[in-house]
Amino acid sequence: MKLHEIDFLIICLYLALMIVIGLLLKKRAAQNIDSYFLGGKSLPFYMLGLSNASGMFDITGTMLMVYWAFAYGFKSLWIPWLWPVFNQIFLMVYLSVWLRRSNVLTGAEWIKTRFGKGKGASLSHTIVIIFALLSVLGFLSYGFIGIGKFMEIFLPWEVVAPFVPFDVPAAYVPHFYGIFFTAIATFYVMLGGMLSIVWTDVVQFLIMTVAGVVIAVIGMQLVAPEMIQSFVPSGWDSPFFGWTLEIDWSQRMGLLTERMANEPYSLITIFVMMSLLKGIFMSMAGPAPNYDMQKILSCKSPKEAALMSGSVPVILLIPRYLMIMGFALLAIYFFKEDGGMAQMATTRSDFETILPHLITKYVPTGLAGLLLAGLLSAFMSTFASTVNAAPAYVVNDIYLKYINPQASIKKQIRASYLISVLVVIISTIMGFFLKDINEIFQWIVGALFGGYIAANVLKWHWWRFNGEGYFWGMTAGVVAAIVMKFTVPDGWILYFFPVLFAISLVGCIAGTYSAPPTDEETLIRFYVRVRPWGWWKPIADKAIARYPQVVRNKNFKRDAFNIMIGIIWQCCLTIIPMYLVTRGQIGLCASIALLIATSLILRYTWYKPLCREEVEYNEVMKEIGFDKNSKE
């Protein structure tokens, strides 16, 4: 499968533009460490939201989701709950506000504002850094595998080999491509930091939006509703389900049936219930210490942080699902009319690589280059944001704290360059030992993040929880996750979540009661600054006694209601483009009506209170003499 010269030219122009942006923003990013990692907290929420959405529009996830949409149809709506996609709703409703009020640079630095100083705080600080680096390395390996498999199809090695001064074994061609494109992404993020990431993400997202609309139009032109109905199994075009999946491809595509039998979605009711249970706790834990957390901390204010998280589903879901469903229709045409199964058998392809096959067959010259530039940009956006998170932790929380506290700005920026290169090299080496995309995906979302949950839910919602509890809870969870990587089949990791959660929770409680509570002064300052709800009554009472202007947060019921409405709202944003592309008129009209209704509800129950409480919070902080822009 070869691209036209015009397509190659478009891709090269895009790569050159990314490097130019990094060079142009190098000087601004190097002003200080806050500018480098958080863009100086000067970027508007909609740009950060667009950047965050672009980071989530990753190439590896898109390849998986095109396969899911083709195989599972509208029921693929529920599979991303495994991540969970609705964590953005929890962030929008209350957690982004809480996190941004802390005014820190990284999640590890946040530990000091919650647990103070001493042995427990040091232990918890250490385990956060370890977890952050583990998750960064996992996500970078995940992206490295995806980009290599993707580009191998478009750039046959026999075309590239004459320009490479050494031999590359056929088995390692995807790794060669992975190294090349990760090197470019590493270069521009090293130079421009967060500013470079955000501005390149704006370019990338515009490309992806255009590409998404174009793919949807091509799919709709090639595949009429009648062709969809004649090819797909019963239930494919409905998001609703019974106890089991009941999508039977056996009469049409035996190979696909075999692949689906090895995946954990057949008992879909249990899968959705378990994903919802895990997703609620995972969302209550707050963002993992990765690019999502860095984008929240980069916002101008707590209100803008909430608006940024709320803007992500609006910006991301419609163009992404236009593209995904457009490709799903092209896959139907490919397998029904164009001998797709025979072609895949000839090229020894798996279903994860449906997407590149479809691009080379059905997307016209020029548009194919634009689309590939968009998909490359999606990979580079995710990769660059993740790379930026690693040096933020190492430089701020290790280098400046333990190695060279008096380091100049120039030395700090140089240290971040070195760390960026090191994490890319290590994740690349890890990528050589992984079999496929799904292997690392299942472990990251199923096990590693599962071990993260208990300690990070308790840190927000229980005053007695201390640094020792956090350390032992996280340690127990991460060690159990690593053991599961080698003992539990990838497809079944989700169903071991209760075991993983219980192990971590035992570690949390045992660790908490093995040491005294966090000192009262730290807890009072944390409560006054963040204002969480939950089991905070003893601290809230003392804070209010000292600062009568402070009002206790009693918004749990309102926030829970807004989360429920927000998840329905987010599902509507997902399913509207699915109905639009497949021309399901009744479902489309019902989804639009539900979207309008939930948007109006959220306007009055979430947005207006958010604006009012931001003003009240700033007035109170000014009255009691707290600097809302300070970490203390």
Buried (B, 14 or more C-beta within 10 A) or exposed (E): EEBEEBBBEBBEEBBEBBBEBBEBBBEBBBBEBBBBBBBBBEBBBBBBBBBBBBBBBBBBBBBBBBBBBBBBBBBBBBBBBBBBBBBBBBBBBBBBBBBBBBBBBBBBBBBBBBBBEBEBBBBBBBBBBBBBBBBBBBBBBBBBBBBBBBBBBBBEBEEBEEEEEEEBEEEEBBBBBBBBBBEBBBBBBBBBBBBBBBBBBBBBBBBBBBBBBBBBEBBBEBBEBEBBEEBBBEBBBEBEBEEEBEBEBEEBBEEBBEBBEEBBBBBBEBBBEBBBEBBBBBBBBBBBBBBBBBBBBBBBBBBBBBBBBBBBBBBBBBBBBBBBBBBBBBBBBBBBEBEBBEBBEEEEBBBBBBBBBBBBBBBEEEBBBBBBBBBBBBBBBBBBBBBBBBBBBBBBBBBBBEEEEEBEEEBBBBBBBBBBBEBBEBBBEBBEEBEEBBBBBBBBBBBBBBBBBBBBBBBBBBBBBBBBBBBBBBBBBBBBBBBBBEEBEBBEBBBBBEEBBEBBBBBBBBBBEEBEBBBBEBBBBBBBBBBBBBBBEEBBEBBBEEBEEBEBBEBEEBBEBBBEBBBBBBBBBBBBBBBBBBEBEEBBEBBBEBBEBBBEBBEEBBBEBBEEBBEEBBEBBEEBEBEBEEEE
